[in-house]
Amino acid sequence: MVEVILGDITKLDFHVDAIVNAANAHLVPGGGVDGAINQAAGPELGKAMRAFGGTPTGTAVITPAYNLNAEYVIHAVGPRYKDGKHGEEKQLYSAYEAVFALAHKQGIQSLATPIISAGVYHYPKAEAARILYEVATREENEDIQVKIVVFSEGWLSIFDKIQSH
C-alpha cells in the first residue's frame, strides 16, 4: 500500500520500520532532507553513515535510526540531474530498487520516504515521483506499507495525477 502524506519526515507522529534518506555518494551528512534527518537522528547517524566510506549512485545502505521514530534509516543515493541523457533515470530506478531490496532483506514492513533527487539534485519532480510510485507499487513490494512524505502541497497534485492513471 502506498500513501502520500504532507509533513516532515523527521517528525513523524507514527512509527515506521525504516525512513529513507536521500544521501550523497560520500555518505557524509549534507543539506536538504539528508541534513534534516541527520540533525533529528543525532550525531551517531552521521558516524554510522561515514563508516561505510561511501556508496555509488544508484545504491543504498542501511543504518540504525537512532533518535528517529523508526528502527532503521536506508540511505539511498540518487543521481544529480543533468539533462536526462546521462543515465539519470536508470540510476534513480536503481536507487529505489536498492531501498526495497534492503527493506525485504531486513524484514521491513513499513517505510517512509521522500522523493529522492528532486530537491538539490534537480530531478524533474513529476518524473522523480513517477519512478518512486512505480517501484513502490510493484507486485514484489506490495507487502511493504509505503508512506511517501512530501513537504509541500505541490507534490500532492503530482501524485494525484500519477495515481489516477
C-alpha positions as CSV (number, residue, x, y, z in Angstrom):
1,M,0.0,0.0,0.0
2,V,1.3,3.4,-0.9
3,E,0.1,6.6,0.7
4,V,1.2,10.2,0.0
5,I,1.2,12.5,3.1
6,L,2.2,16.1,3.7
7,G,4.6,16.5,6.5
8,D,8.2,16.5,7.9
9,I,9.8,13.1,7.6
10,T,11.9,13.8,10.7
11,K,8.9,14.4,12.9
12,L,6.5,11.6,12.0
13,D,3.8,11.1,14.6
14,F,3.7,7.4,13.7
15,H,6.3,4.7,13.8
16,V,7.8,3.1,10.7
17,D,10.3,0.3,10.4
18,A,12.6,2.5,8.2
19,I,13.0,6.0,7.0
20,V,14.6,6.6,3.6
21,N,17.3,9.2,3.4
22,A,18.3,11.0,0.2
23,A,22.1,10.7,0.8
24,N,25.1,11.7,-1.2
25,A,27.6,9.1,-2.6
26,H,30.2,10.0,0.1
27,L,27.6,9.2,2.9
28,V,28.6,12.4,4.6
29,P,25.7,14.3,6.1
30,G,24.8,17.1,3.8
31,G,21.9,19.6,3.2
32,G,18.2,19.2,2.3
33,V,16.4,16.1,3.6
34,D,19.8,14.4,4.5
35,G,20.7,17.3,6.7
36,A,17.3,17.4,8.4
37,I,17.3,13.6,9.0
38,N,20.9,13.7,10.4
39,Q,20.0,16.6,12.7
40,A,16.9,14.9,14.0
41,A,18.6,11.5,14.4
42,G,21.7,12.8,16.3
43,P,25.4,12.7,15.6
44,E,25.5,8.8,15.8
45,L,23.8,8.6,12.4
46,G,26.5,10.6,10.6
47,K,29.1,8.4,12.2
48,A,27.3,5.2,11.1
49,M,27.0,6.7,7.6
50,R,30.7,7.6,7.3
51,A,31.7,4.1,8.5
52,F,30.6,2.8,5.0
53,G,33.2,5.0,3.3
54,G,30.6,5.9,0.6
55,T,28.4,4.1,-1.8
56,P,27.8,4.6,-5.6
57,T,24.9,6.5,-7.1
58,G,22.0,4.1,-7.6
59,T,22.7,2.1,-4.4
60,A,21.6,2.2,-0.8
61,V,22.9,1.2,2.7
62,I,21.2,0.8,6.0
63,T,21.9,2.1,9.5
64,P,20.1,2.2,12.8
65,A,17.7,5.2,13.1
66,Y,18.9,6.5,16.5
67,N,16.6,9.3,17.6
68,L,14.1,9.0,14.7
69,N,10.7,7.3,15.1
70,A,12.0,4.2,13.2
71,E,14.3,1.3,13.6
72,Y,16.4,1.9,10.5
73,V,17.5,4.6,8.0
74,I,18.0,3.4,4.4
75,H,20.4,5.9,2.8
76,A,19.7,5.9,-1.0
77,V,22.0,7.8,-3.4
78,G,20.0,9.2,-6.3
79,P,21.6,10.9,-9.4
80,R,22.2,14.6,-10.0
81,Y,20.0,15.5,-12.9
82,K,21.9,17.0,-15.8
83,D,19.7,16.6,-18.9
84,G,18.2,13.1,-18.7
85,K,20.7,11.8,-21.2
86,H,23.3,10.6,-18.7
87,G,21.6,7.5,-17.3
88,E,19.8,9.5,-14.6
89,E,16.5,7.5,-15.0
90,K,18.3,4.2,-14.7
91,Q,20.2,5.4,-11.6
92,L,17.1,6.7,-9.9
93,Y,15.2,3.4,-10.5
94,S,18.3,1.6,-9.2
95,A,18.4,3.7,-6.0
96,Y,14.7,2.9,-5.2
97,E,15.2,-0.8,-6.1
98,A,18.1,-0.9,-3.7
99,V,15.9,0.6,-1.0
100,F,13.2,-2.1,-1.4
101,A,15.9,-4.8,-1.7
102,L,17.3,-3.8,1.7
103,A,13.8,-3.5,3.1
104,H,13.0,-7.1,2.1
105,K,16.3,-8.3,3.4
106,Q,15.7,-6.7,6.8
107,G,12.1,-7.8,7.0
108,I,10.9,-4.1,7.0
109,Q,7.1,-3.9,6.6
110,S,6.7,-0.1,6.7
111,L,8.8,2.8,5.4
112,A,8.6,6.5,5.0
113,T,10.4,8.0,2.0
114,P,11.0,11.4,0.5
115,I,11.3,11.8,-3.3
116,I,15.0,11.2,-4.0
117,S,16.9,13.6,-6.2
118,A,14.0,16.0,-6.7
119,G,15.5,18.7,-4.4
120,V,19.1,19.9,-4.6
121,Y,19.8,17.3,-7.3
122,H,17.2,18.9,-9.6
123,Y,15.5,15.8,-10.9
124,P,12.2,16.9,-12.6
125,K,9.5,16.5,-9.9
126,A,6.9,14.6,-11.9
127,E,9.4,12.1,-13.3
128,A,11.0,11.5,-9.9
129,A,7.6,11.0,-8.4
130,R,6.5,8.6,-11.1
131,I,9.7,6.5,-10.7
132,L,9.2,6.2,-6.9
133,Y,5.5,5.3,-7.3
134,E,6.2,2.8,-10.0
135,V,8.8,0.9,-7.9
136,A,6.8,1.2,-4.6
137,T,3.7,-0.3,-6.3
138,R,5.4,-3.3,-7.9
139,E,3.9,-6.7,-7.0
140,E,7.1,-7.8,-5.1
141,N,6.8,-4.7,-2.9
142,E,3.0,-5.0,-2.1
143,D,3.8,-6.3,1.4
144,I,5.6,-3.1,2.4
145,Q,3.5,-0.2,3.6
146,V,5.0,2.9,2.0
147,K,4.4,6.5,3.1
148,I,5.7,9.0,0.6
149,V,6.3,12.1,2.8
150,V,6.2,15.4,0.9
151,F,6.9,18.7,2.4
152,S,4.9,21.0,0.1
153,E,1.4,20.8,-1.2
154,G,2.5,21.0,-4.9
155,W,3.6,17.4,-4.6
156,L,0.0,16.2,-3.8
157,S,-1.3,17.2,-7.2
158,I,1.7,15.5,-8.9
159,F,0.8,12.2,-7.1
160,D,-2.9,12.7,-7.8
161,K,-2.2,12.6,-11.5
162,I,0.1,9.6,-11.2
163,Q,-2.5,7.7,-9.1
164,S,-5.4,8.4,-11.4
165,H,-3.7,6.8,-14.4
